[in-house]
Amino acid sequence: MPKTPSTSRRGLLFGAAAVSAGVLVTGCTSNESGDDEPAANDQPAADDKPGKQVTIGFAGPQADHGWLNAINDNAKKRAGKYSDVTLEITEGSNDTAQQIGQIETLINKKVDVLVILPADGKALTQVGLKAMRAGIPVVNLDRIFNTPQAYRCWIGGDNYGMGLNAGHYIGEKLKDKPDARVVELAGLDNLELTKQRTQGFDDALKNYPNIKKVARQAAEFTVESGQAKMAQLLQAQSQIDALWNHDDDQGVGALRAIEQAGRDEFLMVGGAGALSAFEAIKADNGVLKATVLYPPTMAASAIDLARALGQGKGVGGLAEFEIPSSVTCYSAVVDKENVDQYMSTGFK
């Protein structure tokens, strides 16, 4: 392993020389060939082999939702895979002040790397900055801080892509149906992610002039709200051809309302990737035909990135010496054709 230059940790984070790494796919190459081409990047890449011991601090919000619980589980399981990783995980809180205090405790413990999924990205930006200024690189998970100076790398989901892929899936299913009618069961409207999902969905449907979105209701990512809002949609719309529901947890309630109303004339696409949704898709005996992922496996990838940062290694793949500043997880569509592949990733 090449010797690390004698530079302070803070200098590594804020100077031109960032912690070295690589990432996930092969880099660009010249079209010209010749013996004088530079050698491929030989920077050590992180793998399953034990390396330098790394202590990773993990701080997230309270796991009061199936997806958030899966985030914690993915982080713990991934860290447990490595004998060279010690995971210091906080209890989790939706209280901003409490989460800040938990992160400050991890900073004071001088962990090697921090992985933070903030309850509120804006409110926790300053503690992210504090960690970075203390020489502790931060992997910002999903809910983004207000400034890139508060993290070394951001990794998260693609809310716009969720809506876009849901819209295209529904569009392709209904493209030959005249005057197709679609409804949307959104999440909390005060969240930017809900607005992004709706925008992606609307943009996708613009490619299908035969399809019209006739109604939209905003639920609250809960079973109860999903059931109540779906009942309202069904009562107001006597005939629909497709439904996109933003969240599989609230989708449990939506499916109850659909069953109670005795409606089955439409197809339903969910969102996030709950195990219950995967199982319903595989059974193929109801309206739910697909779900669009917002993968909680991003927490496992965040641990991989943190380990690479702590060991000064690459992740293997890209030609660059550094891990990227951001990684956006793809929102794959899971239907009956590929559900078996994703079943093990479904959250409860």
Buried (B, 14 or more C-beta within 10 A) or exposed (E): EEEEEEEEBEEBBEEEEBBBBBBEEEEEEEEEEEEEEEEEBEBBBBEEEEBEEBBBBBBBBBBEBBBBBBBBBBBBEBBEEBEBBBBBBBEBBEEBEBBBEBBBBBBEEEBBBBBBBBBBBEBBBBBBBBBBBBBBBBBBBBBBBBEBBBBBBBBBBBBBBBBBBBBBBBBEBBEEEEEBBBBBBBBBEEBEBBBBBBBBBBBBBEEBEEBEBBBBBBBBBBBEBBBBBBBBBBEEBEEBBBBBBBBBBBBBBBBBBBEEEEBEEBBBBBBBBBBBBBEBBBEEEBBBBBBBBBBBBBBBBBBBBBBBBBBBBBBBBBBBBBBBEEBBBEBBBBBEEEBEEBBEBBBE
